[in-house]
């Protein structure tokens, strides 16, 4: 099974066009948060209408998993925390979103929402506990923020990942975590698009300008990952716990 992973598209319509075309050749597409853009001149409500149409079109090409990010919260919950309730509308078009899961050949993918405070963070913790009780051979998390204190959370000056995620990874030991959020991590010295936290491989696609997003192709049969961006193409063998990315 070949899986395309992108994140942080931030209402870049040409990049969404690219994802739609690429989906035809893949078994699964993952968008790990931040579909909208807080800095855009386009109203966020209008952005959601356009993005929902794109998600429905992509889902016609391949199974599509989408998590929310910090730019995607257009409403507030009762605790005054930002939530991306609009994403739930995508389910009508066959898209799997926050709180959903997808399984194939013993690999379980779980999609986690962006948390904006203690209430929504507790919802993530409850979802983790519930999903951990399922039967699977391999567990993959779609989670917008990368784990803190890892190469995939490095801004070039400091780590800016999720500290709670680190604890959850050590507790549940997923095989893979697919994230974004820290745009520059793969492009900075001492940063990367891939790292390990304990026994878990963690990824951050990074963000770039232009019509094509930075992206990762996971081959879950060969157990390899390849990252492609304006900086070039790198691959890693996920069977080798000491492996480092190599130019491809």
Residue pairs with C-beta under 8 A, 6 or more apart in sequence:
1 27
1 28
1 104
1 105
1 107
1 219
1 220
1 221
2 26
2 27
2 28
2 217
2 218
2 219
2 220
3 26
3 27
3 28
3 29
3 30
3 217
3 218
3 220
4 19
4 22
4 23
4 26
4 28
4 29
4 30
4 62
4 215
4 216
4 217
5 30
5 32
5 178
5 203
5 205
5 215
5 216
5 217
5 218
6 15
6 19
6 29
6 30
6 31
6 32
6 180
6 205
6 213
6 214
6 215
6 216
7 31
7 32
7 33
7 34
7 69
7 144
7 178
7 179
7 180
7 181
7 204
7 205
7 207
8 33
8 34
8 69
8 180
8 181
8 183
8 205
8 206
8 207
8 213
9 15
9 16
9 19
9 31
9 34
9 35
9 213
10 34
10 35
10 36
10 37
10 40
10 71
10 207
11 35
11 36
11 37
11 40
11 42
11 47
11 50
11 51
12 37
12 213
13 50
13 54
14 210
14 211
15 210
15 211
15 212
15 213
16 51
16 54
16 58
17 211
18 211
18 212
18 213
19 29
19 31
19 54
19 58
19 213
20 54
20 57
20 58
20 61
22 29
22 215
23 29
23 58
23 61
23 62
23 64
24 61
24 62
26 62
26 217
27 62
27 63
27 104
28 62
28 63
28 64
28 65
28 102
28 104
28 109
29 58
29 61
29 62
29 63
29 64
29 65
30 64
30 65
30 66
30 109
30 142
30 178
31 55
31 64
31 65
31 66
31 67
32 67
32 69
32 142
32 143
32 144
32 178
32 179
32 180
32 205
33 67
33 68
33 69
33 70
33 71
33 72
33 114
33 144
33 179
33 180
33 181
34 69
34 70
34 71
34 72
34 144
34 180
34 181
35 51
35 55
35 66
35 69
35 71
35 72
36 44
36 47
36 48
36 51
36 71
36 72
36 74
37 47
37 71
38 44
38 71
40 47
44 74
45 74
48 74
48 86
52 86
52 89
52 90
52 93
55 64
55 66
55 90
55 93
55 95
56 90
56 93
56 94
56 95
58 64
58 95
59 90
59 93
59 94
59 95
60 94
63 96
63 102
64 94
64 95
64 96
65 95
65 96
65 97
65 100
65 102
65 109
65 111
65 142
66 87
66 90
66 95
66 96
66 97
66 111
66 142
67 97
67 98
67 111
67 112
67 113
67 114
67 142
67 143
67 144
68 83
68 84
68 87
68 97
68 98
68 113
68 114
68 144
69 114
69 144
69 180
69 181
70 82
70 114
70 116
70 144
70 145
70 181
72 84
72 86
72 87
72 114
73 81
73 82
73 83
73 84
73 114
73 116
74 82
74 84
74 85
74 86
75 82
75 83
75 84
75 85
75 86
76 82
76 83
77 83
77 119
77 120
78 119
79 117
79 118
79 119
79 120
80 117
81 115
81 116
81 117
81 119
81 120
82 114
82 116
83 113
83 116
83 120
84 98
84 113
84 114
87 97
87 98
88 97
88 98
90 97
91 97
91 100
96 102
96 111
97 111
98 111
98 112
98 113
99 111
99 112
99 113
99 127
100 110
100 111
101 108
101 109
101 110
101 111
101 131
101 134
102 108
102 109
102 111
103 109
103 136
105 220
106 136
106 137
106 138
107 136
107 137
107 138
107 139
107 140
107 175
107 220
108 131
108 134
108 136
108 138
108 139
108 140
109 140
109 141
109 142
110 127
110 128
110 131
110 139
110 140
110 141
110 142
111 142
112 124
112 127
112 128
112 141
112 142
112 143
112 144
113 120
113 123
113 124
114 120
114 144
114 145
115 121
115 123
115 124
121 164
124 164
125 168
128 168
128 172
131 139
132 139
132 172
138 175
138 176
138 220
139 172
139 174
139 175
140 174
140 175
140 176
140 177
140 178
141 174
141 176
141 177
141 178
142 178
143 162
143 165
143 177
143 178
143 179
144 179
144 180
144 181
145 153
145 161
145 162
145 165
145 179
145 181
146 152
146 153
146 161
146 162
146 165
146 177
146 179
146 180
146 181
146 182
146 185
146 202
146 203
146 204
147 153
147 161
147 162
147 165
147 166
147 169
147 177
147 179
147 197
147 202
148 159
148 160
148 161
148 162
148 163
148 165
148 166
149 159
149 161
149 163
149 166
150 159
150 161
150 166
150 195
150 197
150 202
151 185
151 190
151 191
151 192
151 194
151 195
152 161
152 179
152 182
152 185
152 186
152 191
152 192
152 193
152 194
152 195
152 202
152 203
152 204
153 159
153 160
153 161
153 162
153 182
153 185
153 204
154 182
154 185
154 188
154 190
154 191
154 192
155 182
155 184
155 185
155 188
155 191
156 184
156 188
156 189
156 190
156 191
160 182
161 181
161 182
165 177
166 197
169 177
169 197
169 198
169 200
169 202
170 197
170 198
173 198
173 199
173 200
174 200
175 200
175 201
176 200
176 201
176 202
176 203
176 218
177 197
177 200
177 201
177 202
177 203
178 203
178 216
179 202
179 203
179 204
180 204
180 205
180 206
180 207
181 204
182 204
183 206
183 207
184 191
184 206
184 207
185 191
185 192
185 193
185 204
185 206
186 192
186 193
186 204
186 205
186 206
186 214
186 227
186 229
186 231
187 206
187 208
187 229
187 231
192 204
192 245
193 203
193 204
193 205
193 206
193 214
193 216
193 227
193 229
193 234
193 245
194 201
194 202
194 203
194 204
194 225
194 227
194 236
194 245
195 201
195 202
196 202
196 241
199 241
201 225
201 238
203 216
203 225
205 213
205 214
205 215
205 216
205 227
206 214
206 229
207 213
207 214
208 214
208 229
208 230
210 230
214 227
214 228
214 229
214 230
215 227
215 228
215 229
216 225
216 226
216 227
216 228
217 225
217 226
217 228
218 224
218 225
219 225
219 226
223 237
223 238
223 239
224 235
224 236
224 237
224 238
225 235
225 236
225 238
226 233
226 234
226 235
226 236
226 248
227 233
227 234
227 235
227 245
232 247
233 247
233 248
234 245
234 246
234 247
234 248
235 245
235 246
235 248
236 243
236 244
236 245
236 246
237 243
